[in-house]
Amino acid sequence: NKKISVEEKIKNALEKVRPSLQVDGGDIKFKNFKNGILKVELIGMCAHCPMSVITLKQGVEKIIKKEVPEVEEVKAV
């Protein structure tokens, strides 16, 4: 039984978030994870949407933190 790395857990959680962003013409990409901070790249419509900060904090961050407790904060880069 292989232990799943924190990075794998994060990527799996991001896969759950992606469809709701893709519906609006956007997407999200894992950049890196260090010291509790997950850095992601918002792509497509998400990159230019004024609501993306709210989506990131209220939606993405909330889901990721629930799925992967090691994540303390999600930032867009």
Protein Blocks (a to p, Z undefined) as FASTA:
>chain_A
ZZddfklmmmmmmmmmmmmmmmnopacddfbdeehiacdddehjllmmmklmmmmmmmmm
mmmmmmmmmlmbdcdZZ
